[in-house]
Amino acid sequence: MTAVIDKPPAGQRTPSRWAAPPRPVWEEAPSKAGLAGKGLVLTLACLGILFPLWIVVVTSLSSLKTINEAGGLVMVPKGITFVAYRELLSGGQVTRAAIISIGITVVGTLFSMTVSVLCAYGLSRTGSLGHRWILMTLLATMFFSAGLIPTYLLVQSLGLTDTYLALILPSAISVFNILVLRGFFMGISQELIDSARIDGAGEVRILWQIVMPLSRAVLAVITLFYAVGYWSAWFNASLYLNDQNKMPLQNVMIQLVQKQQAPVGLGQAIRTGQLSGLAVQMAVMVMALLPVAVLSPFVQKHFKKGMLTGAVKG
């Protein structure tokens, strides 16, 4: 039996996969001037974002002679050299700081996601024990906090100063992220969860095999939020760490940019004129921005589905 395929009426084109959705009957079609204006605004916005990044990358890849000829930041490249990156990664301190930042980001993100998912799932079950009081307590922490000094005294009394746990535990939980996860979990069909319970599944199995696979979008977005927060954090390290060898990459970057302290070999190369201090500063910025720039495009497609759905429902 031959399948019958519906064809569009004569003179009507088949809608493309990438075609814009049809406009409501009350919405006026955009004019050519309006489309040109939107394109111009978007182009200027992209240039405003990309142009500073271009200058940072080009300057980090420029030689001392090129930077001196440009009088500082380089906009037009004249040859490419990786001497700044080679000196940074061979200095020891920057490499160690990068490894520390990666370790803190990975461990902290896993810990934060585990606690946030468990807390959000418990709060999404409205009949759970103490659901309302726990939710009100979490909401109160969004508006009221003890302050910096009590937080420091608490970390000190727990013996966490000058340890890596001081960079993870004080900022491990974000109530906003928990609320977004809770809203998304509450949007999952209750009939699906009830059917799993009838089949004998417990809460842990329901969470692992049903809720989490259906929540990949919001989980990817929240994971990115936590990872960027840990990777970019510097204040806790400057507050709780005294050992220079334990400093993460962001704090080393601040020291290099402000010229407070530099590795011995790197500082000697800058003082003797073999290497440009400005190129080193730009190279450190690129190293700090690179992980976020690489990961963001892969999670970008989940932002609309994950964040908007989690924020509207519940």
N, C-alpha and C positions, 0 to 999 in steps of 0.2 A: 504494500500500500504506500503510495507516494504522499509525503507530508506536504501540506499546503502552507506556504509562507506568505503572510500578509505583506503586501507591497504598499508603499505610500501612494497617494493619489498622484495623477499625472501633474507634472510641474512642481511638485513638492519634493525637496531634497530630504534624504534620510538624515536624521540628526546625528552629528558626529559625537564620538565619545568625549571629546574635549570641548564640545560646544557649550556655550553659556546656557543656563536654564532659562526656560521661557519667562518673559516678563509678565507681571499681572496686567490686566486690561487697563487699570487706572494709572499705570506708570508710563510716563512718556519716554520714548526712545531717546537716548543721548545724542546730542548734536556732534558734528565733527569737531567743533571748537571745544566742547566739553571733554571729548575723548583726548584731544591733543593736550588740553590743560592737565588732565589726570596723568597722562604719560609724562609730561614735563615735570610735574610735582614729584612723581615716583622716581624719575631719573635723578633729580636734584637730591632727593632724600638718600638714594643709594650712593650717589657720589659723596655726599656728606659723611656717610658711614665708612665707605671703602677708602676714600682718599687718605685719611689719617693712618689707616692700617697699611696702606701702600707705602707711605713714608717710613713707617716703623720698620717694615720688612726690608725695604730697599736700603735704608741706613744701616741695618744690622748686617747686610751683605756687602757693604762698601768698604773699600780700603781706607787707610788713614789719609792718603793723598786726596782721594775723592771727597772725603768729608771736609778736609781743610779747604779745598777749592770751592766747595759749596757753602762754606762758612757755617756749617752746622748740619741740620737735617738735609738729606739728599732726596730730591724728587725724581730726578732722571738718572737711572743707573748707568755707570760707566765701568763695566766689568763687575764680576761677582767673585767674592771671596768668602770662604767659610771659616776664616781664621778666628773670628770672635766666638763662634760656636765651638770650635775645636779647643780654644783656650778655656772656655767655660766648663766644658765637659771633662777636660783633663785636669782641672784645678782641684778636684776632690770635694770641696765644700758644696759647690753647686750640684754636682752629681749626687752627693749624699742627701742634700736638701730635696732634690727631685724624687729620690726613692722614698724619703720620709713622707712627702706629700702624697705620693701614689698610695703608700701603705695606709695612711690616715684616711684618704678618700675611699679606698676599697672597704676597709674594715668599718669605718664610720657609716658609710652608705648601707652596707649589709645590716648593721645593727639598727640603724634608724628605720629602714624599711621593715625589718622584722617586727619591731615594737609598734610601728605605725599601723601596719596591716592588721596585727592582732587586736590592737585597740580599736581601730575603725570597724573591724568586723564585729567585735563585741558590742559596740555602740549602735551598729546598724540593726541588731536584733533587739527590738523595742521591749521585749519581755524579759531581757536578761537582768540579773541581779544588780541593783544599784545603778541601772542605766541612766536614769534622769539625773541623779546626784553627781555621778562621774562626769556626765556631759556638761553640767553647769559649772563644775570645778574647772574643767578644761577651758571653757569659754571665759571664765573669770581671769585666767592667766593671760589671756590675750589683751586685757585692758589694765591689769595691775601686776606689778612685779616688785620684788624686794629691792632691787637696785644692784649696783656694781659691788659695793663694799660687802654687803651680806653674802653675795654670791662668791666673792673671793674668799671670805672667811669660811664658807662652807667647803669650798674646794680644798682650802688649806687644812681644815680640821679632818677631812677625809684622807689626808696624806697624798693627794693627787698632784701637788705642785711639782714641777720639773719632771712630770711623766706625760706620756702620750695620751693617757686616758683623760687628762685635763683638756685636751683638744677635741675630744669626742663627746664625753658625757654631758657637759653643760649645755651644748647645743644639739643634742641628739634628737630631740623631738620638736616638731613644728605642729602646733595645734591647727593651723590653717591646712596643712597637708592632710592631717587626720580627718578634718571635716570634709575635705574634697573626696577622700577615699570613702568615707562613710556615706556621703551622698550617692556615690557611684554604686556602692554595694547595696544600698536600699533600692536602687532602680532595677536590680536583678529580680526576675520573676520569682515570687514566693512559692508558686506551684512547683517550680523546678526544684527548689530546696526541700519542700515538703515531700515530693516524690522520692528524693534521695534518702530522706529520713525513714520513709516507709520501707525502703530497700535495705535498711540497716546501717546506713552511713552515719558516722559520728560527726561532730562539729569540725574536727581537724580535717577529716577526709572531705567534707563538703567544701571547706575553705580551700584546700589544696587542689582538688580535682574539678570543682565546679566554679567557685567564685573567682579564683585567681585567673584561670584561663579565659574567663569572660571579661576580665578587667585588665587585659594587657595594655590597652591604650593609656589608662590613667596610671597604671603602675610604671610604665615607661616614663611618663612625664614627671611623676613624683620622684622617681629614682634620679632623673636628671637634675631636678631641683636640689636634692640632697647632695648629689655628687659635686655640683657646681659650688654649693655652699661650703663644703669641706675643702675643695680645691682652692677656693679664693679666700678662705678665712686666714686672717693674720693677727687679729686683735687678741684672741685667746693665747696664742703662742707668745706674743710680746708681754702678756700679763702673767702667765703661769710658768713660762720656761725661763730658766736662768742659764742653762748650758747652751753655749753657742753651737755646739755640734748637734743638738737636737732640733734646731730651727728648721721649719719647713721652707719650701721654695719661695713663698710669697714674702716671708720676712727677710730672706737673703736678697731677694729682688729689691726690697725697699732700701736695704743697706747699700746695695750697689748703686741704685739710682740716686740716693742722697749722698753717696760717696763717704759713708760712715766707716765702712770696713770692706776690704776685698781680700780674696785669697792671696797668699804670699807671691806665688808665681804670676798670677794675673795682675796684681798691683804693680809688680816690678816691670812687667811688659808695658803697662800703661805709662808708668813714670819715665821709662827709657824711650818712649815714642815708637815702640814696635807695634803698638795696638792702640786704637782709639777708644777712649773711655765711653764716648757716646755710642759707638757701635756695640760695645758690651752691654750698655744699658738697654738698647733696643733689642738685642738678642735675648736678654733675660725676659723682656716683655713678650716676645714672640713665644718663648718656651712656656711662659705662664698661660698664654692665650690659646696655644695650639690644641690641647686636649678638648677644651670647650668648643672650639671652632670645628673640630673633627666630629665630635659626637652630636652636636646640635642638629645638623641636617638629617640624621637618621631618626631623630625623635620628633622632628618638626611636624610630620604628618599626623602624629598622635595628639598634638596640642588641642585642636578644635574638638575632637571627639572626647578626649580625656578630661580636659579642664571644663569645657562648657557643660557637658553632661553631668559631671560630678558636682558642679556648682549649682545647677538648676534643680536637680532632683533632690528630694529629701528635705 
